[in-house]
């Protein structure tokens, strides 16, 4: 089996790609930090959109809440 990358969040390791293993099974691995993620960056895009809305001068941005929906 090849190496499996995973994200560690809230006490759990979550593989970043599907893993083909029998269910249930026990595995052994030695975690090695590849990249430390900064949770603050996850909200950068949200803050950018909110900042644009705030600075638009539009008094009722809630009236356009569906504008960015697919």
Buried (B, 14 or more C-beta within 10 A) or exposed (E): EEEBEBEEEEEEEEEEEEEEEEEEEEEEEEEEEEEEEEEEEEEEEEEEEEEEBEEEEEEEEEEEEEEEEE
